[in-house]
Amino acid sequence: MMNPNMMDMAMPPEIMQELIGSTQNFDSWIESLYEDKIEEKCKGARSILMMCQKPIMMNAMLKHESFLGVVSRTLRDEGKKSLELTIYLLGTMYAFSNYHEFQGCLIENKIGNTCLKLLDYQIRRAELLKQDSAKKAENNSTKQALISKQDESLDQKKQQSIARKQDKVFLLSVQILLNLSHDYLIQKKMVKLKLVSYLVKLLDRNNIFLIIASLSFLKNLSLINENKDEMKVCNIVLKLKRFLQINHPYTRTITLKLIYNLAFDKEFRAQLDKNGYLNIFVELLKQSPFRGLTIKILYLLSQDEKIRSTFSYTDAIPIIYQLLINFPEKIVAKELVSLAINLMCNPRNAGQISSKEQMDALIKRSLMNHDYLLFKVVKNISQFATGEVQEILEVHTPELIKFLLKSDDQELQTEILGSLVYTYTDKWNDYLKTTGILQFIESNLQDNDQENNELTLGVIMLIGTICASNECASHIASTQIVQYLAEIVGSPIDQDEEILVQVVYAFHKMLIYKPTRDLIINSIEISTQLMNLLDIKNNVIQKELNNVMDIFQLYKPEFTEQIKKRKFTNYNLAYLNIIESEDQRIADNAMLGEDFDDGDNINDIQIYDCNDLQNRVWNGSDIPIQYI
């Protein structure tokens, strides 16, 4: 437990020994709490507190039949009258609250409830004192000639004395409540009595021990969603910034821990961004004692696309890159690399790590340490690859393919495929001839592991990349790749929609080049399976499928009518279903021998000719209609 540094009441050892030896005085100290004079009560309370400095005496004190009852009653009834008496009595209760064995006795005597009431009273009193001080300052500015500097100084000293005593009351109350709150049911009762609101208000004080105690308590409470919501209502985000900017390491650390707990909430993350916390976090990244917690907070912030885009306006990206490259262990810490992965999903962020040297260093470290998460960073940067990044990817492509074929780690293979997918080079024909990349693709499509959709997706996307010329298409046509893709199309219900999108795109790319196009359009089975995808209600799939169907109609005109019919049927499916259900109803009535009534009897319908219509009232006015 933290030493509250509460009172300036250390006594010489000989006097302490005399107090401990004089246990018979304990009754008289208890009786002094019944006195009318506050001074006598303070003297007795102070002596009782001194006994608590020896844990061996605390058991004996609790055995006194009226000890806790008298102390709690005095604290409850007299706590508002004397700050000094309140401090001594709270100090005694704080000493007992440090021991789990005594906490039950404090709860039975409602010490927690009394502390909450004291917090409420003293907070309101502090606010009134602050208002009075502001009014006096305003009046003093207009009546400076009538007020001496000596009077003004005495008034300030008095206010400072009251503030110091209040801080001690606040500190002891918070510490007692913190010790008692280890019981979750007790903690819930405290929260119902506005504990969160009191703690947030205490953050405005300047006593460092009180601030640390309040932040620690709020950190514990922030694990519960209801408490988080209450903290947001109290605008806690406006009060935490100053604790990150002061030169006090422990306060910074406890504040970061509190912010980390709160940052799981999306609304709170938006508040952090709105109030300019990002620049403070980036500065803390430069300081190793706070780096771990700061990275965790930045990772949570980077989950939001809007906040992610603001990182590019800070020094965050270069710092994170240096941390990745110079990380002391073989595998980069998950928190750090996950932050980098999120940030590289933004093109502006990725553009800050797009030089040849940076990409070269990232790829080399990924290959050397087999770090699949670092490869994910490379993959995300590759999505927005510029000329320099493409050059580096092309340089490392043979090495990446070699590494892909040798590795048995499917997660690593998936991320390497992700980098190769965005490698656009005219050397793919050579790679297809000299490496076993086609056999790798063919093998994975044949297995089509439903449990590892990410690997399958990467393989299919790579087909769309490598099919970049007639020569490449000829290599693909010499394998069973087209047939395996057709099998995926043949069972669309069992497939992930993203996989289907990439399969259709792969067919689109293969239809562009003659070797694979002839193989596809000459197969009735593949053509039919592709047309069956027209029934899927997915706009992305339909958009890509339209490109495929256009090529089909260009090279196989006989498919035109069939494609038009399928498109018409799908487009008007709702209407056709209504017609079909109506036809079925008519047929059912006919089978039952019932007369079919399709609405009003024709004899009841009034027929009008053009002359009748011409004289009718339309839109509320009797204006004749002119026919053209």
C-alpha positions in Angstrom: 0.0 0.0 0.0 1.1 3.5 -0.7 2.2 5.5 2.4 -0.2 8.5 2.5 2.3 10.7 4.2 -0.6 11.9 6.1 0.1 13.8 9.1 3.4 15.2 10.4 2.8 13.4 13.6 5.9 11.1 14.1 6.7 10.8 17.8 10.0 10.0 19.5 10.6 6.3 20.2 10.4 6.7 24.0 7.0 8.3 23.8 5.8 5.6 21.4 6.9 2.9 23.8 5.2 4.7 26.6 1.9 4.8 24.6 2.1 1.2 23.7 2.9 0.3 27.3 -0.1 2.3 28.6 -2.9 0.3 27.2 -5.0 1.3 30.1 -5.1 4.8 28.6 -7.0 3.4 25.5 -10.4 3.6 27.4 -9.7 7.2 28.2 -8.9 8.0 24.6 -12.1 6.4 23.5 -14.0 8.4 26.1 -12.4 11.6 24.9 -14.3 11.2 21.7 -17.5 11.8 23.6 -16.2 15.2 24.8 -17.8 18.4 23.6 -14.6 20.2 22.9 -13.1 19.5 19.5 -9.6 19.8 20.9 -10.1 17.0 23.4 -11.5 14.8 20.6 -8.5 15.5 18.4 -6.1 14.7 21.2 -7.8 11.3 21.8 -8.1 10.5 18.1 -4.4 11.3 17.6 -3.4 9.0 20.4 -5.5 6.2 18.9 -3.9 6.7 15.6 -0.4 6.4 17.1 -1.3 3.0 18.5 -2.2 1.8 14.9 1.4 2.3 13.9 2.2 -0.9 15.7 0.2 -3.8 14.0 0.5 -5.9 17.2 -1.8 -3.4 19.0 -4.5 -3.5 16.3 -6.0 -6.8 17.4 -6.2 -5.6 20.9 -7.9 -2.4 19.8 -10.6 -4.3 17.8 -11.4 -6.4 20.9 -12.6 -3.3 22.6 -16.3 -3.6 22.5 -17.1 0.0 21.5 -13.9 1.1 19.6 -15.1 0.8 16.0 -18.6 1.9 16.8 -17.4 5.1 18.5 -14.8 6.0 15.9 -17.3 5.5 13.0 -20.0 7.4 14.8 -17.6 10.3 15.6 -16.4 10.3 12.0 -19.9 10.4 10.7 -21.3 13.0 13.1 -18.2 15.3 13.6 -16.4 14.8 10.3 -17.8 18.0 8.9 -16.9 20.1 11.9 -13.1 19.6 12.1 -10.7 18.7 9.3 -8.0 17.8 11.8 -10.3 15.4 13.7 -11.4 13.9 10.4 -7.8 13.3 9.3 -6.9 11.4 12.6 -10.0 9.2 12.5 -9.6 8.4 8.7 -5.9 7.7 9.4 -7.0 5.1 11.9 -9.5 3.5 9.5 -6.9 3.5 6.7 -4.5 1.6 8.9 -7.1 -1.1 9.5 -8.2 -1.2 5.9 -4.7 -2.2 4.8 -5.3 -5.7 6.4 -7.8 -8.0 4.7 -8.8 -9.5 8.1 -10.1 -6.2 9.4 -11.9 -5.0 6.3 -15.1 -6.9 7.2 -15.3 -5.0 10.5 -15.0 -1.7 8.6 -17.7 -2.7 6.1 -20.1 -3.7 9.0 -19.6 -0.2 10.5 -20.3 1.5 7.1 -16.9 3.2 6.9 -17.1 3.1 3.1 -20.4 4.9 3.0 -19.0 7.5 5.5 -16.0 8.1 3.3 -18.2 8.7 0.3 -20.3 11.2 2.1 -17.1 13.0 3.3 -15.8 13.1 -0.3 -19.1 14.6 -1.5 -19.1 17.2 1.3 -15.5 18.2 1.0 -15.7 18.4 -2.9 -18.7 20.7 -2.7 -16.9 22.7 0.0 -13.8 23.0 -2.2 -15.9 24.2 -5.1 -17.5 26.9 -2.9 -14.1 28.0 -1.6 -12.9 28.3 -5.1 -15.9 30.4 -6.1 -15.4 32.6 -3.1 -11.8 33.1 -3.9 -12.6 34.1 -7.5 -15.1 36.6 -6.2 -12.6 38.1 -3.7 -10.0 38.4 -6.4 -12.5 40.2 -8.7 -13.5 42.5 -5.8 -9.8 43.1 -4.9 -9.0 44.3 -8.4 -11.5 47.1 -7.9 -10.7 47.9 -4.3 -6.9 47.4 -4.2 -6.4 50.6 -2.3 -8.5 49.4 0.6 -6.9 46.0 1.1 -3.4 45.6 2.4 -1.0 43.1 1.1 -0.7 41.6 4.6 -4.4 40.8 4.7 -4.3 39.3 1.3 -1.3 37.1 2.2 -3.1 35.9 5.4 -6.1 35.0 3.4 -4.1 33.0 0.8 -2.3 31.1 3.6 -5.6 30.2 5.2 -6.9 28.9 1.9 -3.8 26.9 1.3 -4.0 25.4 4.8 -7.5 24.3 4.2 -6.6 22.9 0.8 -3.8 20.8 2.3 -6.0 19.4 5.0 -8.7 18.7 2.4 -6.2 16.8 0.3 -5.3 14.6 3.2 -9.0 13.9 3.8 -9.5 13.1 0.1 -6.4 10.9 0.0 -7.3 8.9 3.1 -10.9 8.4 1.9 -9.8 7.3 -1.5 -7.3 4.9 -0.1 -9.8 3.4 2.3 -12.4 2.9 -0.5 -9.7 1.5 -2.8 -8.7 -1.1 -0.1 -12.4 -2.0 0.5 -13.3 -2.2 -3.2 -11.5 -5.6 -3.7 -14.9 -7.1 -3.0 -16.8 -6.6 -6.3 -20.2 -6.3 -4.7 -18.9 -3.5 -2.4 -17.4 -1.8 -5.4 -20.7 -1.8 -7.2 -22.4 -0.1 -4.3 -19.7 2.5 -4.3 -20.2 3.2 -8.0 -23.9 3.6 -7.4 -23.1 6.3 -4.9 -21.3 8.4 -7.5 -17.7 7.2 -6.7 -16.6 7.6 -10.3 -17.8 11.2 -10.5 -15.9 12.1 -7.2 -12.7 10.5 -8.4 -12.8 12.4 -11.7 -13.3 15.6 -9.9 -10.3 14.9 -7.6 -8.1 14.9 -10.7 -8.3 18.7 -10.6 -6.4 18.7 -7.4 -2.6 19.3 -7.3 -1.5 16.8 -4.6 0.5 14.2 -6.4 -0.3 11.4 -3.9 -4.0 12.1 -4.3 -3.8 12.2 -8.1 -2.0 8.8 -8.1 -4.5 7.3 -5.7 -7.5 8.6 -7.8 -5.9 7.4 -11.1 -5.2 3.9 -9.6 -8.8 3.6 -8.5 -10.1 4.8 -11.8 -7.9 2.3 -13.6 -9.4 -0.6 -11.6 -12.9 0.7 -12.2 -12.3 1.1 -15.9 -12.4 -2.7 -16.4 -16.2 -2.5 -16.2 -18.1 -1.1 -19.2 -20.7 0.7 -17.0 -17.9 2.6 -15.3 -16.3 3.5 -18.6 -19.5 5.0 -19.7 -19.7 7.1 -16.5 -16.1 8.3 -17.0 -17.0 9.4 -20.5 -20.0 11.4 -19.2 -17.6 13.0 -16.7 -15.3 14.1 -19.6 -12.3 12.4 -18.0 -10.4 12.7 -21.3 -10.1 16.5 -20.7 -8.3 15.9 -17.4 -5.8 13.2 -18.3 -3.6 15.1 -20.7 -1.7 17.1 -18.1 -0.6 14.0 -16.3 1.1 12.8 -19.5 3.0 16.0 -19.8 4.4 16.3 -16.2 7.8 15.0 -15.3 6.6 12.3 -12.9 7.2 8.7 -14.3 4.8 6.9 -12.1 2.0 9.3 -12.7 2.5 9.0 -16.5 2.6 5.2 -16.2 -0.7 4.9 -14.3 -2.3 7.4 -16.6 -1.3 5.4 -19.6 -2.7 2.2 -18.0 -6.0 4.0 -17.4 -6.1 5.3 -21.0 -5.3 1.8 -22.3 -8.3 0.3 -20.5 -10.6 3.1 -21.8 -9.3 3.0 -25.4 -11.1 -0.3 -26.0 -14.2 1.9 -26.3 -14.6 3.5 -29.8 -16.2 6.7 -28.5 -13.3 7.3 -26.1 -10.8 6.7 -28.9 -12.6 9.4 -30.9 -12.3 11.7 -27.9 -8.6 11.1 -27.6 -8.2 12.0 -31.3 -10.3 15.1 -31.0 -8.4 16.4 -28.0 -4.9 16.0 -29.6 -3.6 13.1 -27.6 -1.9 11.5 -30.7 1.1 13.9 -30.7 1.6 13.3 -27.0 1.7 9.5 -27.5 4.1 9.9 -30.4 6.5 11.8 -28.1 6.2 9.1 -25.4 7.2 6.6 -28.1 10.7 8.1 -27.9 11.0 7.3 -24.2 11.6 3.7 -23.5 9.9 3.5 -20.0 6.6 4.4 -21.6 7.0 2.8 -25.0 5.3 -0.5 -24.3 2.0 1.0 -23.0 2.1 3.7 -25.7 2.3 1.1 -28.5 -0.7 -0.8 -27.1 -2.7 2.4 -27.0 -1.7 3.4 -30.5 -2.6 0.0 -31.7 -6.2 0.4 -30.4 -6.3 3.9 -32.0 -5.1 2.5 -35.3 -8.1 0.2 -35.5 -10.3 3.2 -36.5 -9.8 4.2 -40.2 -10.4 7.9 -39.5 -7.8 8.1 -36.7 -5.4 5.9 -38.7 -5.2 8.5 -41.4 -4.0 11.1 -39.0 -0.8 9.2 -38.1 0.8 10.5 -41.3 0.7 14.0 -39.9 3.0 13.0 -37.0 6.4 11.5 -36.6 4.9 8.1 -35.7 5.6 6.2 -38.9 9.4 6.8 -39.1 9.7 6.0 -35.4 7.7 2.7 -35.7 9.8 1.8 -38.8 13.0 2.2 -36.7 11.5 0.1 -33.9 10.6 -2.7 -36.3 14.0 -2.8 -38.0 16.1 -2.5 -34.8 13.9 -4.7 -32.6 16.4 -6.6 -30.3 14.7 -10.0 -30.5 14.4 -12.3 -33.5 10.6 -12.0 -33.8 9.1 -8.5 -33.5 6.7 -8.0 -30.6 3.1 -8.6 -31.6 1.9 -5.3 -30.3 4.5 -3.4 -32.3 4.1 -5.3 -35.6 0.2 -5.3 -35.2 0.3 -1.5 -35.0 2.5 -1.4 -38.1 0.1 -3.7 -40.0 -2.9 -1.5 -39.2 -1.1 1.7 -40.1 0.1 0.3 -43.5 -3.5 -0.2 -44.5 -3.5 3.6 -45.2 -1.8 4.7 -48.5 -0.4 7.9 -47.0 1.1 6.0 -44.1 2.5 3.3 -46.4 4.0 6.0 -48.6 6.3 7.0 -45.7 8.0 3.6 -45.8 8.3 3.3 -49.6 12.0 4.0 -50.3 14.2 1.2 -51.7 16.3 1.1 -48.6 13.3 0.8 -46.2 11.5 -2.0 -48.2 14.8 -3.8 -48.7 15.5 -3.8 -45.0 12.0 -5.0 -44.1 12.0 -7.9 -46.6 15.5 -9.0 -45.6 14.5 -9.0 -41.9 11.3 -10.9 -42.7 13.1 -13.6 -44.6 16.0 -13.9 -42.2 13.8 -14.4 -39.1 10.8 -16.1 -40.8 8.6 -13.5 -39.2 5.2 -13.9 -40.9 3.6 -10.8 -39.2 6.4 -8.7 -40.5 5.7 -10.1 -44.0 2.1 -8.9 -43.4 3.5 -5.4 -43.1 5.4 -5.9 -46.4 2.2 -7.1 -48.0 0.2 -4.1 -46.8 2.9 -1.7 -48.1 2.9 -3.6 -51.4 -0.8 -2.8 -52.0 0.2 0.8 -52.6 3.5 0.0 -54.3 5.1 2.9 -56.2 7.9 2.5 -58.7 10.7 2.1 -56.1 8.7 -0.4 -54.1 7.9 -2.4 -57.2 11.6 -2.5 -58.1 12.5 -3.9 -54.7 9.7 -6.5 -54.9 10.9 -7.5 -58.3 14.5 -7.9 -57.0 13.3 -10.1 -54.2 10.7 -12.1 -56.1 13.0 -15.1 -56.9 14.0 -15.3 -53.2 10.4 -15.0 -52.1 9.3 -17.7 -54.4 12.1 -20.0 -53.2 11.2 -19.3 -49.6 7.5 -19.9 -50.4 8.2 -23.3 -51.9 10.5 -24.4 -49.1 8.3 -23.3 -46.1 5.9 -25.6 -44.4 4.4 -22.8 -42.3 1.0 -21.9 -43.9 0.8 -18.6 -42.2 4.1 -17.6 -43.6 3.2 -18.9 -47.0 0.0 -16.8 -46.9 1.8 -13.6 -46.2 4.5 -14.2 -48.8 1.8 -14.9 -51.4 0.3 -11.5 -50.3 3.5 -9.8 -51.3 3.8 -11.7 -54.6 0.2 -10.8 -55.6 1.2 -7.1 -55.8 4.4 -7.8 -57.7 3.8 -6.7 -61.3 6.7 -7.7 -63.5 7.3 -8.9 -67.0 9.5 -11.7 -65.7 6.7 -13.9 -64.5 7.1 -16.0 -67.6 10.6 -16.9 -66.6 9.6 -17.6 -63.0 6.9 -19.9 -64.2 9.4 -21.8 -66.3 12.3 -22.0 -63.8 10.5 -22.4 -60.5 7.8 -24.8 -59.2 5.3 -22.0 -58.5 2.7 -23.5 -60.8 3.0 -26.9 -59.1 2.5 -25.1 -55.8 -0.6 -23.4 -57.0 -2.0 -26.6 -58.5 -1.3 -28.6 -55.4 -3.1 -26.0 -53.1 -6.1 -25.7 -55.4 -6.4 -29.5 -55.5 -6.5 -29.7 -51.7 -8.7 -26.6 -51.4 -8.4 -26.6 -47.6 -11.6 -25.1 -46.3 -10.0 -24.5 -42.9 -7.3 -22.2 -44.4 -9.2 -19.9 -46.7 -6.5 -17.3 -46.4 -4.0 -19.5 -48.2 -6.4 -20.5 -50.8 -7.4 -16.9 -51.4 -3.7 -15.9 -51.8 -3.1 -18.7 -54.3 -6.2 -17.6 -56.4 -5.1 -14.0 -56.3 -1.7 -14.9 -57.5 -3.2 -16.6 -60.6 -4.7 -13.2 -61.5 -1.3 -11.6 -61.1 0.9 -14.1 -63.0 -1.5 -14.4 -66.0 0.0 -11.4 -67.6 0.8 -12.5 -71.1 0.1 -15.2 -73.7 3.3 -17.1 -72.6 2.2 -17.1 -69.0 -1.3 -18.2 -70.0 0.1 -21.0 -72.0 2.0 -22.3 -68.9 -1.3 -22.1 -66.9 -3.3 -23.9 -69.6 -0.8 -26.8 -69.4 -1.8 -27.5 -65.8 -5.1 -28.5 -64.1 -5.4 -25.0 -62.6 -8.4 -24.0 -64.7 -10.2 -27.2 -63.9 -9.6 -26.7 -60.1 -10.9 -23.2 -60.3 -14.0 -24.4 -62.1 -14.6 -26.9 -59.2 -14.6 -24.0 -56.8 -17.1 -22.2 -59.0 -19.2 -25.4 -59.2 -20.0 -25.3 -55.5 -20.4 -21.6 -54.8 -22.6 -22.1 -51.7 -19.7 -23.8 -49.9 -17.2 -21.0 -50.7 -16.4 -17.7 -49.1 -17.7 -14.8 -51.2 -14.3 -13.1 -51.3 -12.8 -16.3 -52.8 -15.5 -16.3 -55.4 -14.8 -12.7 -56.3 -11.1 -13.6 -56.8 -11.9 -16.7 -58.8 -14.1 -14.7 -61.2 -11.3 -12.1 -61.5 -8.8 -14.9 -62.3 -11.2 -16.2 -65.0 -11.5 -12.7 -66.3 -7.7 -12.4 -66.6 -7.4 -15.9 -68.2 -10.1 -15.0 -70.8 -8.0 -12.1 -72.0 -5.2 -14.4 -73.3 -5.8 -17.0 -76.0 -4.4 -20.2 -74.5 -6.5 -20.1 -71.4 -9.4 -18.4 -73.2 -9.8 -21.3 -75.7 -9.6 -23.8 -72.8 -12.4 -22.0 -70.9 -14.9 -21.1 -73.6 -14.6 -24.5 -75.3 -15.6 -26.2 -72.1 -19.4 -26.4 -71.8 -19.1 -27.4 -68.2 -16.9 -24.4 -67.2 -19.1 -22.0 -69.2 -22.2 -23.3 -67.5 -20.7 -23.1 -64.0 -19.7 -19.5 -64.6 -23.1 -18.5 -65.9 -24.7 -20.2 -62.8 -22.9 -17.5 -60.7 -25.3 -15.0 -62.2 -27.8 -16.2 -59.5 -25.6 -15.0 -56.7 -26.8 -11.8 -55.1 -23.4 -10.0 -54.6 -22.7 -6.7 -56.4 -19.0 -7.2 -56.4 -19.2 -10.7 -57.9 -21.8 -9.5 -60.5 -19.7 -6.6 -61.5 -16.7 -8.8 -62.2 -18.9 -11.5 -63.8 -20.3 -9.0 -66.3 -16.8 -8.5 -67.6 -16.5 -12.3 -68.0 -19.8 -12.6 -69.8 -18.9 -9.8 -72.2 -15.8 -11.7 -73.3 -18.0 -14.9 -73.6 -20.4 -13.1 -75.9 -17.5 -11.6 -77.9 -15.9 -15.0 -78.7 -19.0 -17.2 -78.4 -22.0 -15.4 -79.8 -24.2 -18.4 -79.3 -24.1 -17.8 -75.6 -25.6 -14.3 -76.0 -29.3 -15.2 -75.8 -28.7 -17.6 -72.9 -26.8 -14.9 -70.9 -29.5 -12.3 -71.6 -32.2 -14.7 -70.5 -30.4 -15.5 -67.3 -29.8 -11.8 -66.5 -33.4 -11.0 -67.3 -34.7 -13.8 -65.0 -32.4 -12.7 -62.1 -33.3 -9.0 -62.6 -37.0 -9.6 -62.6 -37.0 -12.5 -60.1 -39.3 -10.9 -57.6 -41.9 -10.1 -60.3 -41.7 -13.6 -61.8 -42.1 -15.2 -58.3 -45.4 -13.2 -57.9 -46.7 -14.3 -61.3 -45.8 -17.9 -60.5 -47.5 -17.9 -57.1 -50.6 -16.3 -58.7 -50.6 -19.0 -61.5 -50.3 -21.6 -58.8 -53.3 -20.2 -56.8 -55.4 -20.2 -59.9 -54.5 -23.8 -60.7 -55.3 -24.8 -57.1 -58.7 -23.2 -57.2 -59.5 -24.9 -60.5 -58.5 -28.3 -59.1 -60.9 -27.7 -56.1 -63.8 -26.8 -58.5 -64.1 -23.3 -57.1 -65.1 -20.3 -59.2 -62.1 -18.0 -59.7 -62.7 -14.5 -58.8 -60.0 -12.1 -59.9 -61.5 -9.0 -58.3 -64.4 -6.8 -59.2 -67.2 -8.3 -61.4 -66.9 -6.8 -64.9 -70.6 -5.9 -64.7 -69.8 -3.7 -61.7 -67.1 -1.8 -63.5 -68.0 1.6 -65.1 -66.6 2.2 -68.5 -65.8 5.7 -69.7 -64.9 6.9 -73.1 -62.8 9.9 -73.9 -65.6 12.3 -73.7 -66.5 11.1 -70.2 -63.0 11.6 -69.0 -62.6 15.0 -70.6 -65.1 16.5 -68.2 -63.9 14.9 -65.0 -62.1 16.8 -62.2 -58.4 16.1 -61.9 -56.0 17.3 -59.1 -58.8 19.3 -57.4 -59.7 21.5 -60.4 -62.2 21.1 -63.2 -59.8 21.6 -66.1 -60.5 19.8 -69.3 -57.7 17.6 -70.6 -56.4 18.2 -74.1 -55.3 15.1 -76.0 -52.5 15.4 -78.4 
